Amino acid sequence: MFIRKVVPEDNIITTKKGRVRGTNLQVLGGTVTAFLGIPYGKPPVGRLRFRKPEPFEKWSGIWNATAHANSCYQLIDTTYPGFPGVEMWNPKTNLSEDCLYLNVWIPSPKPKNATVMVWIYGGGFETGSTSLPVYDGKFLARVERVIVVSMNYRTGALGFLALPGNKEVPGNAGLFDQRLALQWIQENIASFGGNPKSVTIFGESAGSASVSYHVLSPKSHPLFTRAIMQSGSANAPWAAIPASEARKRAVALAKQLQCPTSNETELILCLQDKDPKDLLENEAHVVNYFSLLQIFFCPTVDGDFLLDMPETLIENGIFKQTQILVGVNKDEGTSFLVYGVPGFSKDSESLINKTQFEEALTLAFPQASQLAIESIIFQYTDWENVQKPEHYRDAMDDVIGDYHIICPVMEFAKKIAEIHNSGKSEFLIACFL
């Protein structure tokens, strides 16, 4: 007599590309079924490096989606070895260019027509991975009975190197990765019990900026319903560069890696043959100055995903008219100050004096005039009273947080709300302190 172990069919879902097997997780007294590492795009390797992603091909059999897949290739943060506050953001799976995978968490019992929430991670368009424990979607799926999806996308030069106008290196590959994942969701989420007409995209930092890019990109509009932006927006000073600057940086990287620069085809082939580690380790050479929140490769105007600079798109009303929830935090600048600002350290109270405060401003805004620096000092300090060291520290935190996060986010929300005043959409501006 033969006894066959039966695998619950609830763990097997049929997608447009093939069947996938998930795993049941016990979460807060209930069950969530997780489908981890489902491929949505072909590995962007070889001659596909820098190009828009292509949909993954069909497979036979059952894809084992029970563990997180590779993280997209990126540099590991070794600034503070062993420090949990840094280590928690480093990928927990192998690094590879073969990284276009997504994850789906569904509550049990399997819902019908459930709301879908799609998480887009941050990391300054340089790092990030869905494998981080802090991004585990099982808790949100269990507590709110929604379907949670997250996707890996390319970052750094591998995701945002651009020679605008050249189809081999069009730029914004990382954003196109996200869009392809959103298309996958539209085509397949109903099989998981989700409602493709109720998809909310949400993200933090560069993930939030990514959300705003989809809000500003017409071809993304049919792929989601609502948006949540947490501490980041496309109009932030670090979140976008003009096409001319993107091309300049691509050529600078090629030159640094001793690739030919007079012939674009040869330049591309040379960069495609380089070890990914060499590309990322040489990114810092594409700009000739240092500043806080220095992002070397980020979204750019490509005439496809991004039709113009974010500020112009907003002014011209080129955005999805829908419900948008926007949030920022207190102390937005703190985590950036320990990366190179004299007097700031994770191991101390970072009590700085007036001289250090002024030096920090010059470092944070290397291209600002002396008049601009003095204006910042006037705005953020009270010279009628003797400033204490903690006041200088907190003022520096406010300066960085306001400039890079809070002001751009609030300006984004305010402009969209002002332009769209017909009452058809709801704009919820919230500060999470």
C-alpha positions as CSV (number, residue, x, y, z in Angstrom):
1,M,0.0,0.0,0.0
2,F,1.4,3.4,-1.0
3,I,0.7,6.5,0.9
4,R,1.2,9.8,-0.8
5,K,1.7,13.0,1.1
6,V,-0.8,15.6,-0.1
7,V,0.4,19.2,-0.5
8,P,-2.5,21.7,0.1
9,E,-3.7,23.1,-3.2
10,D,-4.1,26.5,-1.4
11,N,-0.4,26.8,-1.6
12,I,-0.3,26.4,-5.4
13,I,-1.5,29.3,-7.6
14,T,-1.6,29.3,-11.4
15,T,-0.3,32.5,-12.9
16,K,-0.1,33.6,-16.5
17,K,3.5,32.3,-16.7
18,G,3.1,29.1,-14.7
19,R,2.3,27.6,-11.4
20,V,3.9,28.7,-8.1
21,R,4.1,27.1,-4.7
22,G,4.0,29.2,-1.6
23,T,4.5,28.4,2.1
24,N,2.2,28.8,5.1
25,L,3.4,31.1,7.9
26,Q,2.0,31.3,11.4
27,V,1.5,35.0,12.2
28,L,0.0,36.6,15.3
29,G,-2.4,33.6,15.9
30,G,-3.3,33.2,12.3
31,T,-2.0,32.0,9.0
32,V,-0.5,33.9,6.0
33,T,0.5,32.2,2.8
34,A,3.7,33.7,1.4
35,F,4.9,33.4,-2.2
36,L,8.5,34.5,-2.2
37,G,10.8,35.0,-5.2
38,I,8.3,34.8,-8.1
39,P,10.1,35.9,-11.3
40,Y,8.5,38.8,-13.2
41,G,11.4,39.9,-15.5
42,K,14.2,38.2,-17.4
43,P,17.6,38.4,-15.7
44,P,19.0,41.8,-17.0
45,V,22.4,40.4,-17.6
46,G,24.8,40.5,-20.6
47,R,23.4,42.7,-23.3
48,L,20.2,43.2,-21.3
49,R,22.2,45.2,-18.7
50,F,20.9,48.8,-18.6
51,R,17.9,48.0,-20.8
52,K,14.3,48.1,-19.9
53,P,13.2,44.8,-18.3
54,E,11.6,42.1,-20.4
55,P,8.8,39.9,-19.0
56,F,9.9,36.5,-17.7
57,E,9.0,33.6,-20.0
58,K,6.6,30.8,-19.2
59,W,7.8,27.8,-17.3
60,S,6.5,24.2,-16.9
61,G,6.1,22.4,-13.6
62,I,5.7,24.3,-10.3
63,W,8.0,27.2,-9.3
64,N,9.1,26.9,-5.7
65,A,8.3,30.3,-4.2
66,T,9.1,29.5,-0.6
67,A,12.2,31.6,0.0
68,H,13.4,35.1,-0.9
69,A,15.3,35.3,-4.2
70,N,18.5,37.2,-5.0
71,S,18.8,40.9,-4.1
72,C,19.8,43.3,-6.8
73,Y,23.5,43.9,-7.0
74,Q,24.6,46.8,-4.8
75,L,27.3,47.9,-2.4
76,I,27.1,46.8,1.2
77,D,27.2,49.5,3.9
78,T,30.3,48.8,6.0
79,T,30.5,52.2,7.7
80,Y,29.6,50.9,11.1
81,P,30.3,47.1,11.1
82,G,28.1,45.2,13.6
83,F,25.9,48.2,14.3
84,P,22.2,47.0,14.0
85,G,21.1,50.4,12.8
86,V,23.2,50.0,9.7
87,E,23.2,46.2,9.3
88,M,19.4,46.0,9.2
89,W,19.4,47.8,5.8
90,N,21.9,45.4,4.1
91,P,20.4,42.7,1.9
92,K,19.8,39.3,3.5
93,T,20.1,37.2,0.3
94,N,22.8,36.8,-2.3
95,L,23.6,39.7,-4.6
96,S,23.1,39.2,-8.3
97,E,22.0,41.0,-11.4
98,D,19.5,38.2,-11.7
99,C,17.2,39.8,-9.3
100,L,13.8,40.7,-10.8
101,Y,11.6,38.8,-8.4
102,L,8.5,39.8,-6.4
103,N,6.8,38.5,-3.3
104,V,3.1,38.1,-2.5
105,W,1.6,37.6,1.0
106,I,-2.1,36.6,1.2
107,P,-4.2,36.1,4.4
108,S,-5.8,32.8,5.2
109,P,-8.4,31.8,4.3
110,K,-7.7,33.1,0.8
111,P,-9.7,36.3,0.2
112,K,-11.8,37.3,-2.7
113,N,-11.3,40.6,-4.4
114,A,-9.1,41.9,-1.6
115,T,-7.3,45.2,-1.6
116,V,-3.7,45.0,-2.8
117,M,-0.9,47.0,-1.3
118,V,2.4,47.2,-3.2
119,W,5.5,48.2,-1.3
120,I,8.4,49.9,-3.0
121,Y,11.6,50.0,-0.9
122,G,13.9,53.0,-0.5
123,G,17.7,53.2,-0.4
124,G,18.5,56.4,-2.3
125,F,18.2,54.6,-5.6
126,E,21.5,53.0,-4.7
127,T,20.5,50.1,-2.4
128,G,17.5,48.2,-1.2
129,S,16.0,44.7,-1.1
130,T,12.7,43.1,-0.4
131,S,14.5,40.5,1.8
132,L,14.9,42.8,4.8
133,P,12.9,41.7,7.8
134,V,11.5,45.2,8.3
135,Y,9.8,44.8,4.9
136,D,8.1,41.5,5.7
137,G,4.6,41.8,4.4
138,K,3.1,38.9,6.5
139,F,2.1,41.2,9.4
140,L,0.2,43.7,7.3
141,A,-1.5,40.9,5.4
142,R,-2.5,39.2,8.7
143,V,-3.7,42.2,10.6
144,E,-5.5,44.1,7.8
145,R,-6.4,41.1,5.6
146,V,-5.0,42.8,2.5
147,I,-2.7,41.2,-0.1
148,V,0.8,42.6,0.1
149,V,3.3,42.6,-2.8
150,S,6.9,43.8,-2.9
151,M,9.4,43.7,-5.8
152,N,13.1,44.0,-6.3
153,Y,14.3,46.6,-8.7
154,R,17.7,47.6,-10.0
155,T,19.5,50.5,-8.3
156,G,22.7,52.5,-8.8
157,A,24.4,52.5,-12.2
158,L,22.8,49.2,-13.0
159,G,19.3,50.7,-12.6
160,F,19.7,54.3,-13.5
161,L,22.7,54.8,-15.9
162,A,21.4,56.7,-18.8
163,L,22.3,57.8,-22.3
164,P,18.9,59.4,-23.1
165,G,17.7,58.6,-26.6
166,N,19.6,55.3,-26.9
167,K,17.4,52.3,-26.5
168,E,20.3,50.2,-25.1
169,V,20.7,52.6,-22.2
170,P,17.5,54.6,-22.0
171,G,17.7,55.4,-18.3
172,N,15.2,54.7,-15.5
173,A,15.6,51.0,-15.8
174,G,14.8,50.7,-12.1
175,L,11.5,52.5,-12.5
176,F,10.6,50.4,-15.5
177,D,11.3,47.3,-13.3
178,Q,8.7,48.6,-10.9
179,R,6.3,49.2,-13.7
180,L,6.7,45.7,-15.1
181,A,6.0,44.3,-11.6
182,L,2.8,46.5,-11.5
183,Q,1.8,45.0,-14.8
184,W,2.4,41.5,-13.5
185,I,0.1,42.4,-10.6
186,Q,-2.6,43.5,-12.9
187,E,-2.4,40.3,-14.9
188,N,-2.1,37.8,-12.0
189,I,-3.2,39.2,-8.6
190,A,-6.8,38.0,-9.1
191,S,-5.5,34.4,-8.9
192,F,-4.2,35.2,-5.4
193,G,-7.6,36.6,-4.4
194,G,-6.7,40.3,-5.0
195,N,-8.6,43.0,-6.8
196,P,-6.6,44.5,-9.6
197,K,-8.8,47.6,-9.5
198,S,-7.9,48.3,-5.9
199,V,-4.1,48.6,-5.9
200,T,-2.3,51.0,-3.6
201,I,1.4,51.7,-4.1
202,F,3.4,52.9,-1.1
203,G,7.0,53.4,-0.3
204,E,9.5,55.2,1.9
205,S,12.4,57.6,1.0
206,A,13.5,56.7,-2.6
207,G,10.6,54.3,-2.6
208,S,8.3,57.2,-1.9
209,A,9.9,59.2,-4.6
210,S,9.3,56.2,-6.9
211,V,5.6,56.2,-5.9
212,S,5.5,59.9,-6.9
213,Y,7.2,59.1,-10.3
214,H,4.4,56.6,-11.1
215,V,1.9,59.3,-10.1
216,L,3.6,61.6,-12.6
217,S,4.1,59.0,-15.4
218,P,0.9,58.5,-17.6
219,K,1.8,55.0,-18.7
220,S,1.8,53.9,-15.0
221,H,-1.6,55.4,-14.2
222,P,-3.7,52.3,-15.3
223,L,-1.6,50.1,-13.0
224,F,-2.6,51.4,-9.6
225,T,-5.5,53.0,-7.8
226,R,-4.1,55.1,-4.9
227,A,-0.7,56.1,-3.6
228,I,1.0,56.6,-0.2
229,M,4.2,58.6,0.0
230,Q,6.3,58.3,3.1
231,S,9.3,60.8,3.4
232,G,10.2,61.2,-0.2
233,S,9.1,62.8,-3.5
234,A,10.2,63.2,-7.1
235,N,10.9,66.9,-6.7
236,A,13.5,66.4,-4.0
237,P,16.9,67.8,-4.8
238,W,18.4,64.2,-4.9
239,A,15.6,62.5,-6.8
240,A,16.0,63.6,-10.4
241,I,18.6,65.0,-12.8
242,P,18.2,66.5,-16.3
243,A,19.0,64.3,-19.3
244,S,22.2,66.3,-20.0
245,E,23.5,65.6,-16.5
246,A,22.6,61.9,-16.8
247,R,24.6,61.6,-20.1
248,K,27.5,63.5,-18.5
249,R,27.6,61.1,-15.6
250,A,27.4,58.0,-17.9
251,V,30.3,59.2,-19.9
252,A,32.3,60.1,-16.8
253,L,31.8,56.5,-15.5
254,A,32.9,55.1,-18.8
255,K,36.0,57.2,-18.8
256,Q,36.8,56.2,-15.2
257,L,36.6,52.5,-16.2
258,Q,38.8,53.2,-19.3
259,C,35.9,52.6,-21.8
260,P,35.9,54.4,-25.1
261,T,33.7,57.5,-25.0
262,S,33.8,58.8,-28.6
263,N,31.6,55.9,-29.9
264,E,28.4,55.3,-28.0
265,T,28.0,51.7,-29.1
266,E,31.5,50.9,-28.0
267,L,31.0,52.7,-24.7
268,I,27.8,50.6,-24.0
269,L,29.4,47.3,-24.9
270,C,32.4,48.1,-22.7
271,L,30.2,48.9,-19.7
272,Q,28.1,45.8,-20.2
273,D,31.2,43.7,-20.0
274,K,32.4,45.2,-16.7
275,D,32.1,43.4,-13.4
276,P,29.1,45.0,-11.6
277,K,31.2,45.6,-8.6
278,D,33.6,47.8,-10.7
279,L,30.6,49.8,-11.9
280,L,29.3,50.5,-8.4
281,E,32.6,51.1,-6.8
282,N,33.5,53.8,-9.3
283,E,30.2,55.7,-9.2
284,A,31.6,58.4,-6.9
285,H,33.8,59.6,-9.7
286,V,30.9,60.9,-11.8
287,V,30.6,64.1,-9.8
288,N,33.4,66.4,-8.7
289,Y,32.0,67.4,-5.3
290,F,30.8,65.8,-2.2
291,S,27.6,66.5,-0.4
292,L,25.2,64.8,2.0
293,L,22.6,62.6,0.3
294,Q,24.8,62.4,-2.8
295,I,23.1,60.1,-5.3
296,F,25.2,59.4,-8.4
297,F,22.6,57.7,-10.6
298,C,18.9,58.4,-10.2
299,P,15.8,59.0,-12.4
300,T,16.2,61.3,-15.3
301,V,14.1,62.8,-18.1
302,D,14.0,60.1,-20.8
303,G,10.9,61.2,-22.8
304,D,9.3,57.9,-21.9
305,F,8.8,57.2,-18.3
306,L,9.6,60.8,-17.3
307,L,8.5,63.3,-19.9
308,D,10.0,66.3,-18.1
309,M,11.4,67.4,-14.7
310,P,9.0,66.6,-11.9
311,E,8.3,70.3,-11.0
312,T,7.3,71.0,-14.6
313,L,5.0,68.0,-14.8
314,I,3.3,69.1,-11.6
315,E,2.8,72.6,-12.8
316,N,1.4,71.3,-16.1
317,G,-1.1,69.0,-14.3
318,I,0.6,65.8,-15.6
319,F,-0.3,63.5,-12.7
320,K,-2.8,60.8,-11.8
321,Q,-5.9,62.4,-10.3
322,T,-6.5,60.1,-7.3
323,Q,-6.3,59.7,-3.6
324,I,-2.8,60.4,-2.2
325,L,-1.7,60.1,1.4
326,V,1.5,62.0,2.2
327,G,3.6,61.8,5.4
328,V,6.9,62.9,6.9
329,N,8.6,62.4,10.2
330,K,10.3,64.4,12.9
331,D,14.2,64.3,12.7
332,E,14.3,63.3,9.0
333,G,17.9,64.5,8.7
334,T,19.4,62.6,11.7
335,S,20.4,59.4,10.0
336,F,22.3,61.2,7.2
337,L,24.4,63.4,9.6
338,V,26.6,60.5,10.9
339,Y,27.8,59.9,7.3
340,G,30.7,62.4,7.1
341,V,29.6,65.5,9.0
342,P,32.3,66.5,11.5
343,G,31.1,66.3,15.1
344,F,28.3,63.8,14.4
345,S,28.6,60.2,15.6
346,K,26.3,57.3,16.4
347,D,28.2,56.8,19.6
348,S,27.8,60.3,21.1
349,E,25.2,63.0,21.6
350,S,26.8,64.9,18.7
351,L,27.0,68.1,20.6
352,I,28.5,70.6,18.2
353,N,29.6,74.2,18.4
354,K,28.9,77.2,16.2
355,T,32.0,76.7,14.1
356,Q,31.2,73.0,13.5
357,F,27.6,74.0,12.6
358,E,28.8,76.4,9.9
359,E,31.3,73.9,8.6
360,A,28.5,71.3,8.4
361,L,26.4,73.7,6.4
362,T,29.2,74.3,3.9
363,L,29.7,70.5,3.6
364,A,26.0,69.9,3.1
365,F,25.6,72.6,0.5
366,P,28.9,72.8,-1.3
367,Q,27.5,74.8,-4.3
368,A,25.7,77.3,-2.1
369,S,26.9,81.0,-2.0
370,Q,28.0,82.5,1.3
371,L,24.8,84.6,1.3
372,A,22.7,81.4,1.0
373,I,24.6,79.9,3.9
374,E,24.1,83.0,6.0
375,S,20.4,82.9,5.2
376,I,20.1,79.3,6.5
377,I,21.9,80.3,9.7
378,F,19.5,83.2,10.2
379,Q,16.5,81.0,9.6
380,Y,17.5,78.1,11.9
381,T,19.3,79.8,14.8
382,D,18.4,82.5,17.3
383,W,21.4,84.7,17.7
384,E,19.8,86.9,20.3
385,N,20.3,84.0,22.8
386,V,23.4,82.0,23.4
387,Q,23.0,78.7,21.5
388,K,23.7,75.5,23.3
389,P,25.5,72.6,21.6
390,E,22.3,70.6,21.4
391,H,20.6,73.5,19.6
392,Y,23.2,73.5,16.9
393,R,22.8,69.7,16.5
394,D,19.0,69.9,16.3
395,A,19.2,72.9,13.9
396,M,21.5,70.8,11.6
397,D,19.0,68.0,11.7
398,D,16.2,70.3,10.8
399,V,18.1,71.9,7.9
400,I,18.9,68.6,6.3
401,G,15.5,67.1,6.9
402,D,13.6,70.2,5.6
403,Y,15.7,70.6,2.5
404,H,15.9,66.9,1.4
405,I,12.6,65.5,2.6
406,I,9.9,67.6,4.4
407,C,9.8,70.7,2.2
408,P,9.8,68.8,-1.2
409,V,7.1,66.4,0.0
410,M,4.9,69.1,1.3
411,E,5.4,71.2,-1.8
412,F,4.5,68.1,-4.0
413,A,1.3,67.6,-2.1
414,K,0.4,71.3,-2.0
415,K,1.0,71.9,-5.7
416,I,-1.1,68.9,-6.7
417,A,-3.9,69.8,-4.4
418,E,-3.9,73.4,-5.7
419,I,-3.9,72.4,-9.3
420,H,-6.5,69.7,-9.0
421,N,-9.3,71.6,-7.2
422,S,-12.3,70.1,-8.9
423,G,-13.1,68.0,-5.9
424,K,-12.8,64.7,-7.8
425,S,-9.7,63.6,-5.9
426,E,-8.8,63.6,-2.2
427,F,-5.4,64.8,-1.1
428,L,-4.6,63.8,2.5
429,I,-1.6,65.6,3.8
430,A,-0.4,64.1,7.1
431,C,2.6,64.5,9.3
432,F,3.7,61.5,11.2
433,L,5.7,62.8,14.2
